[in-house]
Structure formats: structure tokens, C-alpha cells
């Protein structure tokens, strides 16, 4: 295969990797005269039509990510029965190999790598992309020590059945699975946080926390067993860092960090705390065994029954514990603060959730100015709070580049939406023009001080005159006034159709647009929506720009409007059987619009007996009820029919 030319431009030079899904080759792009890495799917996956469709869609989404700690995806294509991804070539090491060679990494180096990957995950999550397969094998370390993560979104192409390969063996990522992945239930950003916590654990100790003779047994351990704290395996792991590991790997999603960005900040705070305590934590772990339970107790509180641990901590061999010095007390307090679930303390303020009142669908504020966003939020009885100012090549200076909670989630009246404001692009940063029509692309280049360079056209699944690729890539630094080379789509063959964007159209407009594109209207269903007016399309089966064969159908969902009887299902919560008098309640809905909480850590009393709440959602999915971090109910829900089973 080393002499093969793909797509008339990629010359395969040598095989540089072989994984469960694909083989990786070093190649040279003849068009741009640069070396790249090409990942080619193995034949058993190339035969699965549904997998290929998901693979292409997720890879194209990943290609939109441009971040210094994410391996760039340049192209996604097919030649015959060969499906491939063209990526940035990284000259360096794979993190999994580094761990094998070194046994474990020095804790500062492990934390630095974790911070960079947390930054990458935070960026991806803000762009609504979940990795789902965070592991050392997908983390590359460049020759200058920069950590980069690859294979974004590709795990999503595997459906729930493909945890087991055609050979009947479970894929190797099981050592890094979150408990919810092991159960096959809903997966969100916090699943990536769990997996990153496992990666940090392995860097600190040289081994994964859970291992067994077969993958199924490993998955069960993720669900049921408590991990051994890293400091019990390798002396010298600071308790502050250990506390971050334990919180990130909490078996219940609500107990983990609320975002990858929060985990990044916690690691920075932990580093600061270690420096401030003058190394006393390290001294305690390396030589003062007689008092080491004073430090370990702060960590034990995180993963054992807290009341029991506190009671047992008062006595040792029937005697009171020895007094501990002030430095150790400070270390315990820091570790405890880092170990406590953030949602217990300031979750309401960070998430902007007011647990009383009417549920409201979060509006999309991205692209608005702060003043426009405040006016828009006021229409929904919501508040807007400015958070950070960030560089962005997607949004102009002064426009909102991201928001929390995301658009479409459900929150309560008078809640707060936190927003980041774009500072525009950093001078000398090339704008991203891929996916833009040629005319607008040139205007954007000129706006940011760059000029059009060589322009070529190639056949593509994208509509005619849409920019396929550019060099330099968006986000890269270049001298202002320099040229940017552009490759533009020349369109597709006449027997292929490009799916138009029909979301927001009326039913008649959508049908007309599909027929004009050579496609047929498919199954039409209805659902409630607070965002889309009645009889407007609110969801489409295939994303706009997807290439389909002429005559294929596209299913879509139409809004019933904000009808009180539509999209709401009553759920009875029974507290009478709760284990504790005071119950912390979380109700999570996973439906066609994603995953969101109907209730987030609300305090109830066992004596309250029962309570009926209304679930709001789109399409069908599941509802999960959690009492005190334990799942007590999980049911299927259909918001179109109002059925709960």
C-alpha cells in the first residue's frame, strides 16, 4: 500500500500505526507539498453503511476544531471502498508509550499534560463535540512537549452494539470508560472528564485503576468498585492532585467537575496549593507514616461513606488520634475543598439554575452583542452574565462566542446564562474560511489583512463555490498581508444530492427545498417546541451539506408550537423509601435534543412522601432519577405520545 496515491494527491509513504479501527500511514500531500498522517478504516468497518455515514459526519464535525492541543483534521474522503481521514502529522511520542517506558510520570509533568488536554476538551465541548474515547493512545506529545489529542468524535460513530468488535472482543478503551459508558446509558461532557481523570491516574501511578482478565469484568469494576488512591501506589503524589483525580472520576456524573474548564482550574489551584504548603504533603507521604492518616483522611472522605469515615477517624486502635500540626491541618483543608463536589457549594450560581418556577428553553445568544443578548434573555425572564473575553476567528469583536447553559437546554425562570465575549482574532491569526462561499471567504481574508493566493477547484460533496480547504489553516499564525491558498468545491455529479438546511422552514418550503435538491421528503413527525413556531421544521435527519444519492428520503420533525399538552410528561417521585431523612434529588432527561436536567440536586425530605413534576423534552429517550448519588429509577419516555414506561 506504501506506493498508493489516494484522491490523486496523497502519496502513502510508510505505515506508522495500527489500532482497533484503522491503520495510520505517513503520507505526502502533493498538492500542498506537506507531510500528513492518513488514517484508513479497516475493512470490517468499511462494510458497515451506517457506521460509515456516522464516521463521515463526526469526522467532518471534528475537522471544524482548531486548537493548539487538538490534532488538526484536514480532509475526510473515500476512494473505492477505502475510507480515510487526513490529519496533521505529529512527530513525537504517544502518551501510552511514554507511560510504558517510564512506569509513571513525575506528577508535575502529568498535571501539565492533563491541563492541556482539559483545555482541548473544554474547547470541543463548547463546540458541542464530545470525544467519547479519551485515553493515552489518543494523546500525542510533540517533540517540544506539547500535548495534542486526536480522534475527536470518531467513537460516536460506533453505536451501542459496537463496544463489541466483530471478533467478539470488547474494544480496548474499556479501561478508560466512564460508568455510564460501561452501562450503555447516556453520555455527555462529564464522560470525557471521567476518562481524563483515569488518564491522569495512569500517568501518576503507571497503571490503570481497574484491570481484570476480560473487558466485561473491567467495565463492571468501573461501575461498582472504588479505586485505590494514587498515593497508595506511588509515594509523593500530593493530596491536592489526588483530590482532583478522585473528583473527576466520581462514579456519578453530578459529582464530577461541571466542565473540563472547571477541572483545568482545579488542577491550577491544586498546583498553587502544593507550592504554598512548602512540600509538607510530600514529606508526609514519604516518611511520616505514623501521622499519614491525617492527610489520607481528607481523600478518604471523597470516596467512602462520609459519616462513617468521620466517626472512624476519631479513633485508631481504640485510642484518640495524635495531634497534628498546623501545616498538616492546612493541607487537609485544601484537599477537602478540592475534593468536595463543586455542585454542592456553588452549583446553583455556576449553572444559573433556580429550581422553582417555570421551565424555559435556553435561547441561542451566540453572535449577539452583550446588549442584544440581555434584551433577548429578558424576553424569556432570564439574566445574562459576562464571563470571559476570548480570542475568536469565528465571531467578531464584541460578539458572544459561547454560552453556558447551551441553547436548547431547559432552565428555570430568572436563571443566569454565562457568556464569553469575543475579542476578535489575535493579530496575525489566519481566519477560518473553510465551509464559506468563495465570495465571502475573500472578504473575510481581506478584513483580517490577508490576500487570496492560488485558487483551485476540486469535485466535492460540498455545494459549488464552497471553500473545501485552505493553507495556512484557520487559527495558524502568519504574516499580515501574506497569501492564503484556497481549494473550492466544483460541486458533485448530477446523480448526487446535497441536503439543504430545512430547519426553520415551513413544511411546504422544506418539501420544495428537498425536491429541488433531488431528494424526497421522508417521514414527518411532530413535537412541542418553545423555539420554533408552529408548523416550522425543528429537526432534520441529515445535516445540511450531507451528500446523498439522488432520490433518497430525508425525515424531519415539525413543531407543534408551545402547546401545553405537547412534549410534557408527568413523573411521580416517591421519597418514602429513601435511605436518608434528607434526600438530594437529581432528575436527568436524555432525548432527541440531548441530555439535560429537569432537577439538579434539589433537597427533599423523606416525609414529603411524593411529588409530581412535569418532564419537558423532544421526541423520545430516557429519564433517570438519582437519590443521593444512587440511581433509583430509570424509565423510557416518549414526549410525542406522553407515555412513560
N, C-alpha and C positions, 0 to 999 in steps of 0.2 A: 504493500500500500504506500510505501515511502515515496514512490515516484509519481503518485497520482496527483492530478490537478483538479480541485473542486471549484465549481462555478466559473471555470476559466480564469481564476485569479489566485487561488490558494494552493501553493505547492507544498505538499506534505513532505517533511524532511526526516523526522525521526519520532518514534514513539517515546513519550516521556511519562506516561501514567496509565494505570488500568484500574478502574473502580467497578462497583457493582452494577452501575447503569451504563457506563460509557468508557471508551478508550480515548486518551488525550494524546495529541500529536503536536510537536513543534512544527510550524509552517511559516512560509514567507508569502506575504501578500504582494503579488506582482504589481498590482495597481498602485498601491501606496508605498511600495518598497520598504516594508517593515515586517518584523517577525511577530507572529501571533501564536496563540495556543488555540487549537481546534478540538473541541470535544465532540466525538462521534458516538451516537447511541448504538448500543449493542443490538444485534438482530432481533432478539426475543422481545425487545421493547418496540422496535420499529414496526412490528406486525400488528400492534395494538392501535387501532384507529383512534379510539377515544383518548388514549394516553398521548398519542402524537398531537392531537388537537390541543389538549391541555398543556403539553410540553411547549408547543409553539407560542401559545398565548402567554404563559407565565414567563417564558424566556424574553419575549418582546417587552413585557412589563419590567423585567429586571434590567433590560437594556436602557431604560429611562433613568436609572440611578447613576448619578455621577458624584462620587465621594472619594476622598483620598484613602479611605480604608475599605473600599469595595473594589473588587476586580472588575474592570470595565468590560461590558459585553458590546462588541462591535457589530455583530451580524448574526442572524438566525436564518438557516436555509435548508434546502433539500436538493439532492441530486439523485434521481432514480429512487432507490429505496434507502439511501443514506441521508439521515437527518443529523444536522450538526449545528454547533454554536461556535462562533468565532469570538475569542476573548483576548484580553490583554495578556501578554506573556510575562510571567513573573520569574525573574532569575533570583533564586534564593532557596529557602527550605520550607518544607511542610511542617507545621507545628507538631503533628503526631510523630514525625521522625525525630524532631528535637527532643520530645519527651522520652522516646525510646532510648536515644543516645545518652541523655543526661540523667535519666531516672526521675528527677524533678527539677524544676527551675527555681532560682532564687526568688523569694516572694516579691521583691520589687519589680523584677522583670515580668513575672506572671501578672502582677497587677497592671503594669503598663500595657501589656498585650490585651488584657481584658478591657481596659478603658477604651482602647482604640476600636475594639470590636463592638463594645457597647455604643460608642459614638456612631458606628456604621449602622447598627440595628435601629438606633433612635431615628436616624435619617430615613431608613427604609420604612419604618413603622409610620412616620409622618406622611409618607407617600403611599400608605395603605398596602404595603407589601410585607408579608410575614415570611421569614426564611424557612422555618419548619425542620431544618436539618443542621443546626449549629453543632459542629464537632471539630476536633483538631485537624481532621483530614481535609476540612474545607477552609482552613485558615493558613494562609501563606505568609512567610516572613521574608521580606526583600533583603537584598544584600546590605542595605543601610539600616536594617532593623525595623522597618515599617510593617505593621501587621495589616493584612488585607483578607477579607472574607469573600468567598466565591460561591457559586451555585445558588444564588438567591431565587426563591420561588419555584425551583425545579421540583422540590419534594412535593409541592402541592399538585403537580401533575399526576402523582400516584394517588389513586383512590384508596378508600379504607381497606380494600381487599389486598392491595399490593404491598402491605407490610410483609407479606409472604411472597417470595420470588417464585418463578416457575419451577425451580428445583425443589420447592417446599421448605426452604430455609428462610428465617426471618432476616431482614436486612441488617447490616452491622450497626446502624445508627441506634439500635435499641439501648445501648449503654448510655446514650445521651437523651433518650426520650423523656418527656415530661410525663407525670402520672396520667394526665388527660389524653396524651397521645397513646400511652400504653392501653388505656381503656377503650380507645377509639371514639372518644367523645369530642366536644367542641375544642378547637384550638384557636388561640389568639396570641397577641404580642407577648403575653406573660409566659407562653410556652417557650419562646425564644430565650426569655430571661432565665428560665429554669435550666435549659440546655447550656447557656453560657456559664451559669453557676457550676454545673458539672465540669465544664472545661477548665474553669479556674481551679476547682478541686483537684483535677488531674494534674494540672501544672504545679500545684503546691505539693502534691504527695507522690506524683509519679505513677498513680494508678487511679482507675475509676472507682467510685464508691460502691457500686453494685456489680457483681460478676457471678456467673453460675455456669453450669455445664451446657445449658441451652438458652437461646434468646428469650423464650417464653418465661423461663424462671427469672431472668434478669428483669423483664418487664414487670413481673409480679413484685419484685423487690422494690422497684421504683414506687409502686402503689402502696405497699404495706410496711416496708422496713425503714428504720431510722439509720441514717448514715453515721459512720464513725467520724467525729470531728477531725479535721486535718491535723491539728496539733497533737492528736494521739498517735499519729502515724509518723510525722516529721517534726522534730523539735525545732522551735524557732519561728513557727508560724504565729504572727501576732494575733491576739484575740480579737482585735478590731477588724482585721481582714477576715478572720474566721467567721465573725458575726455576719459579714456581708454574704459569704458563701451560704450560710445556713438560711438566711432570709431569702436569697434568690432561689433556693431550692426547696422552699416550703411546698409541701405536697398539695396544699390548697391554693388555687390561683389568687384568691383575695389576700392571702398572707404574704405574697411576694411584693417586690417593688412595683409601683403602679406603672412605671415605664422604664425603658432602657436608660433614658436620660437620668432618672432618679437613681438607678444603680450606679451610673457613672459618677454622679455627685457623691453617693455614699462611699465609693472607693476613694475619691479625692479627700473626703472628710476623714476616712479611716487612715489614710497615709499621714494626714496632718496630725491626727491624734497620736499615732505611733511616734512621730517626731517630737511631739510635745511632751510625751511621758518619759522621754530620755532613755528609751530602751528598757525600761523596767519590766515590760511584758516579756521581752526576750529573755531577760535574766531569770525571771520566774519560771519560764518553761525549760531552761537549760540547767538549772542547778538547785533550785529551792523546792524540792519535791514535797517537803513537809507542809508547805503552805500552798501548793499549787491548786488545791481545790477551791481556793478563794477566787482565782481567775477563771477556772473551768466552770464554776457555778454560774457565771454570767452567760456562758454559752449553753450550759445545760438547760437553763430556763427557756431557751428558744425552742427546744425540740422535745422536752419531756413535759409531763403534767406540771404546771407551774406551782400550784398549791402544794402538791406532794414534794416537789423538789425543794421548795422553800422550807417546808417542815423538816425534811431530812437534812437540810443544810445546817440546821441549828445544832445537830448532834453528830459526833463522829466517834464510833466505838463507845457510845453511851456517855460521852463527855462533850462539854461545850467546845466549840472550835477555838483555836488560839487567836488572840487579837491580831489584826492585820494592820499594816502601816498605811499612812495616808496616800502614798503613791499608788499602792495596790487598790485602795478604795476608788481613786480616780480612774484607774484602768477599768475597774468593774463597771463604773457608771458609764464610761464611754462605750464599752462593749454592749451594755444593756440598751443604751439609747440607739445604737446601730442595729441591734437585734430586734427591737420592738417593731412590729408591723407598722409602717408609716400610716396606713389607713386607720389604725386605732387612734392616732393622735391628731393628724391634720387632714385625713382623707376627705372630709366634707369640704374643707376650704379648697384643697387642690383640685378636686373633681368638680367643684361648683354644684354640688347636689343638695337640694333641700328636699328632705324626704316627705314633706307634706305637700299637698296641693295637686293640681292637675298636671298630667304628663304632657310634655311638649317635645316635638321633633326638632332637633337642633338644625338651624338654618346654615347654609354654606356661606361663610364670610370671606373666604379666600379671594384675593383680588380686589377687595374693597379697601378704602381708606379707613382709618380708625373711626372717624366721624360717621362715615356711611355705615360702618358695622354697628355702631352704637344706635343709629336710627333704625336699622333693620332689626336688631335684637330687641329694641323697645316694643316693636310690633308684637313680639312673642312674650312680652313680660320677662325678658332675660337681661342680664347685665354683661358688659364686656370689660375685661381687664387686660391691659397691655403687659406682656411678659418680657420678651427679649427683642433686641434688634439684631437681625442676622443678614449676612450677605446672601443674595439670591439672584440667579440669572433667569429665573422663571417669572418673577414678579418685579415690577418696577419699584423704585424707592417710594416708601410711604404706604405701599400696599401690604395687606395681610398675607403672609406666606404659609402659615399653618395655624391650626386652632385645636384646642382641647376643651370639651369632647369634640369628636369629629362630626361633620354634618351627617344627619340621618339617625344619630343616636337619640335615645329618649331621656330627657331630664325633667326636672320639676320647675314650676313657676318660680321666678326670682333667683334662679341659679346663675352662676357666672361662667362665661366662656373665656378661657385664657387664649390670647393670640400673640403671635410673633410678627413683628413688623419688618419688612424688607428694607435693607439699606442700599438696595440695588446691587450691582455687580462690583466686585473689587476691581480697581483699575488694572488693565492688562489681562483680565479673565475673558476667555472666548465664550460668547453666548452659545447656548444650545439651540440650534436651528433645525435639528432632525425632527421630522414629522410636520414641519411647517410647509406651506406652499412657497414656491420659489420666490415670488414677488415679495411676500412678507419677510422671508428669510433674508433677502438682500437689505431690506430696510432695517432689520434688527442688527445686522452686521455693521451697517453704516452708523447706526445710533450709538454703538459701543466702540466706534473708532477703528473698525476693521474693514477690509476690502474683499470683494469677491475675487477668488483665484480661478484656477482651472475648473470648468464645469463639464461634467459628463452625464449622460443618461443611460440607465440600465432598465431592463424589464424587472418588474417588481409586483408584489401583491398589493402595494400601496397605490392609491389613485395617481393619475398622471400629474406631473409637475410638483409632487411632494418630495421633499428632501429625504433621501434614504440614509446618507451618512455624510460626515464632514471630517476634515483634517486641517488644523488640530480639532480634537473633540471638545464639546461643550464642557466648561469648567476648567480646562487646562489654561496655563498662563502663556501668553505670547506678547510680543512687542506690539503696542498700539500702532495701527497703520499697516500691519502685515496682512498677507493674503490668507484666506480660508478656502481650501479646495472643497467642492461640493459635488456629490453624486445625486442626481434627480431621477425619480421614477418615470419611466416611459409608459407605464400602465401595464395591463395584463392582456392575455389573449381574449378573444371575443367570447370564448366559451366559459369564461370565469366571471364571477360576480363579486363585487366588493360591498360588504354590508354597510348601509348608510346608518347614520345616527337617527333613530326614530324616537328616542326618549324625549318627551316634551311635546311631541306632535299629537294631533287628534288621530283617531282611528283611521279615518279616511285618508289623511295626509300620510300616515305611516304605510298604509297599503299601497298608495300611489308611489311612494319613495322606493319601497321594496320591488314593486313591479318594474319601475324604471331602471333599477339596478340589475334586472334579470333574475330576481328572486321571487319567491311566493310567500304570502302571509301564512304563518303556521297556526298553532293553537293559541287562541285568545282567551285569557283568564282575567278575572277582576279581583281587586283588593283595595282596602282602605288606604288613604294617604293624606297626610296633613301638608305635604309639599306640593303635590301635583293636583291640578284642578280635575274635576270630574270629566271622564272620557278622554283624558290625556294619557299617553303611553308612559308608564313609570319604570319599566324594566324591559330589556330585550335579551334574547337568548345568546346572541353572538355580539361581541363588542364591535363598535364601528371600526371599519378598516379591515375586518377579518375577510379572508379570501375563501369563497365557497364556489362550488360548481354551479353553473347556470341552472336555474330551475329548482334549487334546494329551498327548503322552507325555513323561516325564522319565526320562532314562537315569541310572544310578547305578553306583557301584563298591563292592564288598563286600570286607571284609578277610578274608584267609586266616589272619590271625594272624601270629605271628613264626615262620613255617616256614622252616627253613634252606634249603630248595630253592627258595623263592619270592622273587622280587624281587632275586636276586643273579645277576650275570653275570661270569664270569672274563674278564680282559683281560691279554694278554701285552704287556709293554713291552720293546722291543728297543733297548738302548743302544749296541750295537756299531757302528752307523753314525753316532753323534753326532759333531758337528763338533769339540767340545772334550773334553778328558780328564775335566773336572768338568762335570756336567750338572745344571742346575736344572730340575726336573720339576714340571709342574702338570697335573692331570687334572680337567677340568670336565664335569659332567653337567647336561644340560638335559632335564627330564622333566615329567610331568604335575603334579608338586608344585612346580616352579620350577627355579631354577638353583643348584647348589651344587658345591663342590669335593670330589672324592674324595681328592686330594692337592694341597697348596698349597706350591709352591716347596720341594720336597724335593731335597736334594743327593744325586746318584748319580754313580758312576764309569763311564766307558765300558767299563772292564774288567769291570764287573759282568755284562756281556753281556745277560741277560734277567731279567725279574722278572714274576711273575703276581700281579695284585691283583684283589680282588673289588669289583665295582661294585654299589652299592645304590641302588635307585630305585623309582619308581612309574610304572606304565603304560609308555609308550614315549617316545623322544626321541633325543638325540644325545650322544655322548661325544667330547670334544676333548682331544687330548694336545699339550702345549706343552713343547718343549725350548728353554731359553734364550730365551724370548720369541718363539719361532718355532713355528707350528703344524706338527706332523709327522704327525698322524693325526686324521681325523675320521670317525666311523662312526655309523650308525643302531643304536639298541639298543632291544630290547623286553624289559622286565623281567617281563612276564607269561609269555612263551614261553622266555626265556633266550637269544634269538637276538641275534647281533652281526653286522652286515653293512656 
